[in-house]
Amino acid sequence: MQILKQPILCLLGISFLLCLVLFSKFLGFEALYLFTDIGSDTINAFYPQLVHTANYLRSEGIPKWSFNHGMGQNIMPAGTDNPINHIFYWLGADRLAYALAYVECLKILLASLCFFLYLRMMQIEDWVAVIGGLLLGFCGYIIVGGSWYGHSTTVLYTVFLLLAFEYLYQRNIYWLLPIAVFLLGGTSWYFSLVFMSIYTVVRLWSDEVLELKRWMVLFIKVGVLGLVGVALSGPAVMSIINRILNSPRGMGGTVSNISSLANAPILGLENGKHYLTVLMRFFHNDLLGNGDAFKGWGNYLEAPLFYCGLISLLLVPQFFCKVDRRRKIAYGCVLGFWALLVIFPYFRYAFYLFAGDYYKSALSLFIPLSLLLMAMWALHEVMKDRKVHLPTLGISGGILLLILWLAPYLFAYTSIVDTNLQWVVSIFLLLYSIILAGLAHPQWGNFCRWILLVLVVLELGLFNYSTINNRMSISTKKWESRLGYNDYTKEAVEFLRQTDESFYRIEKDYHSGLAKHKSLNDAKVQTYHGTSSYASFNQRYYVRFLQEMGVIRQGKEDQTRWIRGLKKYAALQSLNSVKYHLTKKDAKVSSKLRPAKIGQYGDIEVYRNKYVQPFGFAYKQFMNTKDFEKVPKKNRGLAILKAALIDADLPSNAVLDTFPKLGKKSWKNYYQIEEALKIKEGGYGQNFIKGTIKVSDLSVLYFSIPYDKGWQLWVNGETAPLHLVNIGFMGTILQQAGEYTIELRYQPPFYWLGWACFVLALVALIGLMLIGFRK
């Protein structure tokens, strides 16, 4: 096969052509790789974060604290630890949406290449390695999971980790492994550790007899080099761990799934739809529907994504016919372990540390990757021996067809399976069986090699075209119209920025995202300070404040991720610097805030809240937790407008028996604060606040910043303690009358420790590279 004299070019050429076909409408800008269906996170979470980080890097530098995330939160590293994201940051906020599909194609090409190089390291012949690279690059987890962007990145870096391990194991090249570990990032390290532990044991057991000393030396090498990779991510990982542990869903929170999942019956089973979904997702991504039309277990993106080519399903049984007894035992145990996790949900929960009922991030990658490794070994052995175990091929093909057609009847879900796709899958299975049988024929073998490659390309193109193009995406024309994030909010925010240089927050009674789910991260794209947020790990103390004030319900895990903010809570808005309201024309604005209309842009009206407190102000009345708990829940918002809730050595002097509703008279007599922090010109940014305040007596100076230990306070040039005030925010005690200079600065916890780890790891990595180059 002359074309395979340049197998890498062959692989990249075919992958490139497949990408051109599959992503044509996105590469040609007919549509953008942003989805309005179940993949709405692309619009509501991932795109806003990319835009926010791109703007942040230009205006502030390294991402640390952000007032555009909820009411403020540590966002480090904000995606900057992923080198691929820097393509978007370089392009800038206005252009990055057009590059989303191009970057996905780049990841497909790189993943295919890395898996090809890995297979060649395993001494698998070029032709088989090309097929393996194609199957990996266009597997279900990359194509479907990649429409959530991060999952395709995980596949790429995981395959690179396998390649780096083989360079260490076979050639004693050390420096690639730390880079691979660094690339995987903090949230993937646990799963990578589990997978690489399994892989290393199987790899060693398959290659050689048990030599404890040699095995221990290799494990120590991998462990040390892995730690170097972790240390390279020092600043990012310190911040990520701190954010997770101090989130409502982390170990320090009260709404995690750990207790409920850990109490599930150990040998309990899933429902029939789950097992049918597992089986059908081996054959095709869309057998149970596409996008919002998906009718299987879970949803289209989070259900098992096990598709890695139909030929892999036929070749895995051949693997057990071709390899020696040691490999049969080793790989059989691996498949048995994966089957245990799929069949019994308790063990899957435990595998995910009881964080949730998932397949993403681990099993949807590890299971098809394991099958691919075995299938490519089998195909290599078939080509080397020119023999196919025909009885096994016939039986395995028959079993696959029985599963494909009878499983829906067995689980009583026949109506949810696409019959047309069943026939297409059946035809491909039959063709693959014929071609695999023909590979051993002395006259037809070479011809069948070509036909097999063509059939694999045809399958990947045909199956994945519907997966990609039948989804609900945003047309470029709609994206560029005055809709979505490009609506007239931009002009309204710019008007306020030019007319008001103080620190303030904005509420909107509409959502700018174009997806089926409401967007809560508009502030990140439209560059204002708001109160809503959609994120996996929102700020713990902000969530605590919302729970205690009745804005979100206690124990509702989903409400800690989808935070709708303070829209309906007038007193809490006034307390926390919500100065302006943007509303669609003719919509009702809360009369409790006595709003004054100050402008209109397109269909958006701008109102000012007349009952707003400044960003920082001094309380003269104080109360403790016992006082606060006596206040009826309906009045608690008004209570903390009157008096600071603080557990400190202060006299509880608040008068808490009258709570008039917000109004001109009540505001003046009960709630308005005159001693406010005056922020200097240019005196605030994402990570600092500077100002002065003059008080007439003992006071609590309140800042509407969610409490975080990374904030440091200086009063008149000297460090001062920050207290937890009003359940979830920060403040300090000013002991006597006088004028004070105030300075707040933010540094993520363990920030410099993280950078110290990075420097040491970088020195170690350079040393390893120099040693490797000398060899």
N, C-alpha and C positions, 0 to 999 in steps of 0.2 A: 504493500500500500504506500505509494510514493508520497502521498500527502502527509503521512505520519512520519516522514523524515524530519518534519518540524512539528512535533506533536503539540507544543505549547501554542504555536501560531494557529494550529488547527482548532484547538480547544477555544482559544480566545476569539477566533474568527466565527465559529459556530455560535458561541455565547453572545457575541456582539450582534449577530444577525437575529438571533432569537429575541434579544432585548429590543432591537429595532421594530420587530413585528409586534411583540407583546405590549410594548409601552409606546407605540407609535403616536397615539393621540395625546399623550403627555409630553413626549419628546418634541412633538410639533406644536405644542402649546394650544392645541384645541381645548384641552382641559388641564387642570392642575392636579397633582397627586395629593389631593385633599378630599376627604370623604365625608359625606353628609349622613351616611347610614350608621350602622353599628360602629363604624370606624370614626365616629365623630371626635374622638380624642385627638385626631390629627388636627382638627380645627380648634378644638376647645382647650387642649392641653399642650401638645407638642409644638405646634406652630407658634402659639403665644410665647412659650419658653424660649424658642430659638430667636424670635424677634427681640424679646426682652434682653437676652444675653448679648445679642449683637449690638443693641443700643447701649447697654451697660458698659461693655468693653470700651466703647468709644468715649463715653462721658465720664465714667468713674474708674475704670481699670478692672482689676480682679474682682469678680462678683463676691460680695459678702452679704450685707443686709440689703433687703429691698422693701421699700414702702409700696411697691406696686403689686406685691403678693399679699393678699388679704389686707390686714392693717399693718403688716410688717413682719418680716421673717428672715432668718439666715437662709440664703439660697446657695451658698457655696457647695459644690463647684459650678452649678448651673450648666452642666454639660460641657464645660471647658476641658474636662479630663478625657474626652473622647476626641481624638485627632480629626476624625471625619467631620465632626460638627464645625470645625474651623473653616471648612469650605463655605458654609452658610455665613459665618461671622465675617469672613473676608468679603463676601458679596454684599452684605449689608441687609438691613431689615426690609427695604423696599423691593429687593430682587430675589431674596432667598426662596420664596414660594415657587418660583419658576425652575429652581434647581433641584427640587425634591425628587423627581423621577430620575434625573440624571445621576444623582448620588445613589439612589437605589440600584440603578444599573451598574454603577461602579462597584458597589458592594457585591453584586452577583458575580461580576467578572473576577474580582479579587478572591472571593470565596471559592469559585471554581478552580482558579489557579492554585490556591493554597492546598486544596484537597488533591488536585493532580500531583503537586510536588510531594505531598505526604504519601500518596500511593506509590509514587516512584521510589521514595525512600524505603518503602516496604517491599521493594523489588518486584512490584507488579508491572507488567508490560505496558508500553505506551498506549496501545489501543484501548486496553481496559481502563487505564488511568484517565483517558479522555472521556470515556463514557461515565466513569465515576465522578469526574469533575462536573460534567453536565447535570447529572442526577442530583448532586449536592447543591449546585448553584440554583437549580430551579425546583427544589423540593418545596413541600407545602409550607414549612415553617418560614422559609425565606419569602416566598411569594405572598402568602396570606399574612403571616406574622409581620412581614416587612412593610405592610400597609399601616403598621403602627411604628415603623421606622426602627425602633431600638432592637427588635428581635432579630432582624437580619444582621445587624451589627454584632449581636451576640454569637450568631452562627459563624460569621467571619472570624471573629477573634478566638472562638473555641477551636476551630480547625487550625488556626495559626498556632494555638497552644499545642495541639497534637504534633504539628510539624516541628515546633521548637523542642518538644520532648524527644522526638526521634533524633534530632541533631545532637542532643545531649547523650542519648543512650547509645547511638551508633558511632558517632564521630567525636564525642567528648567536647563538643562546642557548647560553651556555657552561657554566652551572653544573650541568646535569643529567648530563653525561658523567662528571665525577668521582664523583658519587654512584653512578652505575651501576657504575663500576669498583670502587668501595669495596664495594658489595653483593656482587659476584661472589666476593670473597675470594681469598686467596692461592693455593689449590689450583686455581682455575679460570682464572687470569690467562693462563697459557700458551695454553690452547685458545682463550680469548677473543681474544687477540692474533692468533692464526692466522686465526680466523674473520673478525674485523673487518678484517684486512689484505686478505683475499680479497674481502669484501663491499665495502670502500671502493674498491678498484680496479674491480670490476665496476660499482659504482654510478656512478663517474665516467666510465668508458668508455662506459656505456650512455647517459649524459646529454649528453655534450659531447665535442668533439674533444680530443685530447691538448694540454693547455696546461701545460707543465712547471712554470711558476712558480705557477699556481693550485693544481696538484696538490700541490706541495711545501709551500705555505702550509697547505693543509688537513691534510696529514700531520703537519706540525709542531704545529698546533693540537691534533690528536687525541693526539699523543705527549705534549705538555706537560700537557694536561688529564688524560690517563691516569695520568701520574706523580703528579699531585695526588691522584687517587683512590687510588693505591697508598699514598701517604704518609698518607692518612687512616686506613689500616689499619696504620700503623707499628708499634705495640706487638705486634699480633697477627702480622703478617707476619714480623717479626724472629724471633719465637719459633717460628713454623711452619717457616721455612726452616732455622733451627738444628736443630730436631727431626728434620726429614727428612734433612738432610745428615749428622747424627750418629746415624742409625738403621742397623741392619744392612742394610736394603734401599736406603739412600741411597748417595751417592757415597763416604761414608766406611766403607761396610759391605763385607761379603764374601759376601753371599748374593743380590745383585741378579740380575735376569734379563738384564742388558744383554749380557753376553758371548755367552750361548747364542742369544738372538734376533738379535743382530747378525751372527752367523755363518750364519744361514739363507740358503738360495739366493735370489738376488735375484728371479729369475723363477719361483720355485717356486710351486706351486698348493696350495690347500686340498683337503680331501676333499669328496666329493659331498654329504655331509650338511650341510656348512657352506654351500655354495651354495644348496641347497634351503631351508635355514633363512632365508638372506638373502631369497630370493624370496617365500617364504610369509609372512614377517613384514611385507611391504608390504600384504598383503591383510587380515590379521587377527592379533591377538596370540596367538590360541589354536589356530590351524590345526594345530600340532604338539603340542598338549596344554597343559594349564593346571597351573601350580605344579609339584609333584613328578611329575605325569604328563607333563610336557614331554619329548618324545623327540628334539628337534632338537639342533643343535650347541651345546656349552657347557651353560648352564643357563637356566632360564626368565627370570631377571632380567638376566643378562649377555649373552645372545644378542642379535643385532641387534634393535632396537625401531624399525622404520621405518613402522609404521602411522600414517597421518595422514588417513584417509578415502579411500574408494574413488574418490570423484569427483576427487580430486587426481590419481590415476593416469590418468584419462581426459582431464584438462584439460592436463597437461604437454605432450603432443603438439600440442594446440591453440595453446599458447604459441608454438611455433616456426612456426606458420602465421600468427600475428597480429602479431608484433613485427618490427622492422626488422633489417637484416643485422648491425648492430653488437651488438644484444642477443642475437641468435642465436649469434654467435661467443662473446660473453662468457659467457652462461649454458651454452652447450654445453661450453666449457672447464671450467666448474665441475663439471658433471655428469661429464665425462670424468675429472676429478681424483678425485672421490668413487669412481667405478667402478674406477679404478686401485688405490685403497686397499682396496677390497673384493675384487677379483679376485686381486691379488698380496699375500700376507700380509706379505712383507718390507717393503713400503712402508707398510703399516698399523703394523707394529712401529716403523718409523722415525718415523711421525707421532706415536706415543705415546712417543717417545724411548726405545724399547726397554725400557720399564718393564713391559710385559706384553702378552698377547694379548687386547686389549680392543675393545669398541665403546662401552662406557658413557662418560659424561662428555663425549663429543665427537661421534663419528660417529652414534650413535643420536639425537642432537639435530640436528646440522648437516645431515644428509642429508634427513630429513623436512621440516626448516625450509626448506631450499632448494626442495624440491618444492612446498611450500605457497605460497611466494612466487611461483613461476612459475605455479602453478595459479590463484591469485587474480588475477594479472595477466591470464591468459587468460580467466577468467570475466568480468572487467571489460570486456575488449575484445569478448567475445561479446555482452554486454548493450549495449555502446555502439553496435556496428555492426549488431546484430540479425542476426548471421551466424555460423553454425557450419560449419566445414569438414567436411562430411559424409563424404567419402572417408577423411579422417584419423581421424574419430571411429569409423567402421566398422572400419578396419584396426586401430586401437589397441585397440578393444574386443575384436576377435577375437584379437589377440596376447595380451592379458591373460588371456582364457579358455584359450587354448592353454597359457600358462605355468602357470596354476592347475591344469589337469588333466594336462598331459603332463610337467611338470617332475618329479613324483614317479617317473614311469616312466623318464625320462631318467637320473635319478641313482640309480635302483634302491632307492627308499625309499618305496614305495607304502603300506606298512603303518603308517607313522607319521603319516599325514595324516588328519585328521578329515573323512570324506566328507560328513557332514551339513552341516558348515560350508562345504565346497566348494560345495554346492548353494545355500546361503544367499548366499554371496558372489557366485555366478554370477547369481542373481536380481537382486541389487542392481545389479550391473554392467549388466545388461540394462535395468533400469528407469532408471538414470542416463543410459544412452545414448539412450533414447527421450525422456526429459525434456530433455536437452541439445539434441537435434534439434528439439524443440518450442519451445525458447526463441526461435528465429528466426521462428516462425510469427506472422503479424500478428494473428490472432485468439486464438490459444492461448498467446501468449508470457507475458502477465501471470499467467495461471492456472498455467503451468509454473513460474514463479518461486516461487509459493507451494508447489507440490508439491515442488519441489527442496528448499526449506528444511525442509519437513516430513520429507522422506525422509532428509536429513542428520541431523536430530534423531533420527529413528527408528533409523538405522544406529548412531549413536553410543551411544544408549541400549541397543539390543539387543546390539551387539558387546561393549561394555564391562561390561554387567551380569554376564556369565559370567566375564569377566576378574577382576572384583573379588570377586564373591560365591561363586565356586567354589573359592576359596583356603581353606587351612586356617588359620582364625583362632581366637583364644581367646574363649570365651564369657565374658560379664561375671560370670556365676554362678561359673564355675571360677576366674576371676581373684580374686574376693572370698573364696574359700574358703581354708582353711589349706593351700594348695599353692603351689608356685612361690616367688616372692620374698616371699610372705606367709606362709611356713611358720614353724615355731617357732624358726628361727634368730634372729628378731627378739628374742624373750625371752631366748635364751641370750646374745646379744651385749649386751643391756641389763644382764643380771646381771653379766657380766664388767666392764662399764663402771662399775658401781656399787661393785664389790668390789675392783677393781684400777685404780689411777690411774697406773700406770707405762706406759711405752711397750712394746707387745708386738704380736705378729702372731698370726693365727689361721689354722689349716688346717682344711678340711672334706673329708670323704671322700665327699661327695655334691654334686650340682649343683642349684641351686634354679630354674634356668630351665626353662620348660615346653616349649621347642622340641625338634625332632628332634636338633639338635646340642647338645652339652653346653655349658653356660654357664660362662664363665671370668671374668666380671666381677661376680660376686655381691657382692664387697666394695663396689662403687660404690653398689649399691642398699641393701645391708644394713648399710652404714656401719661396716665394720671394716677393719683393715689385714691384707692377705693376701699371697700370693706369685704368684697366677696372673693372667693378663691375656690378653685378646683385643683386638688393635688392629693397624692397618695399620703403625704405626711405633712399635714398642716400644723401650724404652731400650737404647741400644747396649751399654753396659757391663754391664748386667744380663744381656743375651743372651750377651755374651762370657763372663761368669762361668759361665752355664749350659752353654755349649758346652765350655769347658775342663774342667768338672767332670763331663762326660758325661751331663748331664741331658737335653740336646737334642743332636742330631747336627749336626756341622759341615756347612755347605753346604746344609742343608734349609731352604729359604726359608719354607715354610709353618709350620715350627716356631718361627720368629721372630715369627710373628703369633699363633699359638695356643700360648701359654705355659701349661703346666699346673702350673707352680710346683714346690715342693719336697716334694710329698706323700710320695714314696717314699724320701726321702733324710734319714735321721734326723740325721746329723752336721751337714748343712747347715742343717737346721731349728734345731738347738741353737745353731749359730754365729750365726744371723740372727734371733734374738728370737722364734721361733715358740714361744710359751709355752702356747697352748691348742689343743686339737683338738675339733672338733665332729663327731659321728658319728651315723648313724642307729642306732636301738636294735638291739642284738644284732650290730652290725657289729664286725669285729676291729680293734683299735687296735694299732699297732706296739709290740711289747714292748721294742724297742730303746730307747725313750724312757722306759720305766718309768712309764707314765702313771698318774695317780691320778684317779679319777672324783670330780668335785666338784659335780655337779648334773645334773638332767635336766628338760627342758622338752618336753612332748608326746612325740614319738618321737625326740627329739634328746638325746644324752648329751654332757656336757661333761667333758673330761679336761684335766689339767694336765701339761705336760712337765716332769719333775723335772730334766732335764739341759739346761736352757736358759741361755744366756749373756745378760747384760743388753744393752740397746741399744748402749751404749758401754762398752768395757772395755780394760784395758791388757795388752799382751803384753810378756813379758820375753824370749821367744825369737823370733829373726828368721831368715828364710831368703831366698835370692835365687831367681831363676827357674831357674838351673842346678840348685840343690838340689831344687827342687820337681819338676822334670822327671824326676829320678831315682826319685821315689816312684811305686810301682805305682798305676795309676789307681784300683784298688779302695780304696786307702788315702788318697787325696788329700783327701777330706772330713775325715778324722781329722787329717791333716797340718796343715791350716789351722786346726783347732781348737787345735793345740799351739803353732804358730808363725806369725807374721805373714809373709806373702809380700809383700815390698816391695823395690823397686829404689831404694835410697837409700844414702847413705854410712853404713851401719851394719854392724857385724860380724855375719857369719852364724854364729850360735851355737846353732842348733837341733839337737836330738838326734832324728834321723829314722830310727832303725833299729827302733823298737818302736811298734806301733799297736794296742793292745788294743781290742777292741770295747767299745762304750759299756756301762758297768755301774757299779754303786755304787762298787766299788773303783777301777776305771780312771778314773772321772770325778774322783774325789777326788785321785788321784795324778798324772794325766796331763793332764786337760783343764779342770778347773774354774779359773776366774779369780776372785780375791778383790778385786782392785782395779778397781772398777766406777764408771762415771759415775753420780753421784747427781743425777737430774733434779729440779729444784725444783718445788714445787707450782705448777701452771699453767705449767710451764716448757717445754712443747712444743706445737706446732701444726703445721699443714701446711708452714709456711715458716720455722720457727725451732725451735731446741733450746737450752735453757739448763740448766747443771748445774755440779757440782764433782766433782773427783776428786783423790785423794791417792795418790801413787806413791812407792815406796821406792827406785827406781833408774831408769836409762835405760829408756824404755818407748815402745812404739808404741800410741797411743790409736786404737782401731778403732771406726768408726761403721758400722752396717749400713744405709747409704744408698748406692745406686748412684752411682758417680762422675759428677759434673756440674760444669762450670766455673762454673755460676751460684751454687754454694754458697760462702759466705765464712766464715772462721773467725777468732774472736778468742780469744786465750789471755791471761788476766789483763789484759784490756782492750786488748791489742795484736794487730794482724793477724798471722796465722801461715799458713804454706803448708799446703795439703791435698795429700796424696800418694795415688796409686793403690795400694790395698792389697787383697790377696786377689783379684787379677785384675780385679774390677769394682767395688770399693767404695772408701770413703774412710777416711783416717786421717791422723794427724799425729804427729810425734816430740816427745816430752817428754824433754828432754835430761838432766834430773837429778831427784833426789828432791825432793818438795815437794807442796804443795797448789795446785791450779790451778782457776781459774774458766774455764769453757768456754762459748762462745756461737757457735752456727751460725745463719746467716740465708741465705735463698735469694732471689735476684733473677734472673729469666731473662736470658740474655745479650742485650746491646744493648737492655735494657729502656728506659732513659731516652733513648737515641737514638731509639727508636721513638716515644716520647711527644713528643719534640721535633719529629719529622717530622709527627706528628699535629697539633700546635698550629700549625705553619707552614702546613700544608695547610688547616686549618680557617679560618685568617685569609684565605688565598687564596680559599677557597670562598665565604666571606661577602662578600669583595670582588667576586667574579664575580656573586653573586646581586644585590648592590646595583647593579652596572652594568646587569644585565639588567632589574631592576625600573624603573630610570630610563628605559631605552629604551622 
